[in-house]
């Protein structure tokens, strides 16, 4: 089996496990009384994190991915997600904190992992939001430049 086939096999195995974790997370949120729309939004956000970002280069299971939050919200989400926004970063952070709280209650991560994750989000959020503003400004200036170049 070559490297790519090994990568795909690992991702496939992790995705199967992730689907079960996501079903349990959904039930946990439902039991806690969250609205259906809120649950759906958290599910979409967490799916992006665990089934796309954590499998993007070096596949990781969610319980080993909490330390990647700064790279995810501070770079990957801003660069890779076309609908990214300051509000989107905040929503992602909220969903991921809730997800890792769930993993803590399930015994899949320890308290230190969740504490570090939340501290990183709190400390780095202003920087991530500023990076998103800069990315949006760059994108908007690029659009204006193209508009003026194509207008007779």
Secondary structure, DSSP 8 states (H G I E B T S, - for coil): --HHHHHHHHHHHHHHHHHHHHHHHHHHHHHTT--HHHHHHHHHHHHHIIIIITTSSS---GGG-GGGHHHIIIIIHHHH-TT--HHHHHHHHHHHHHHHHHHHHTTSS-HHHHHHHHHHHHHHHHHHHHHHHHHHHHHHHHHHHHHHHH--
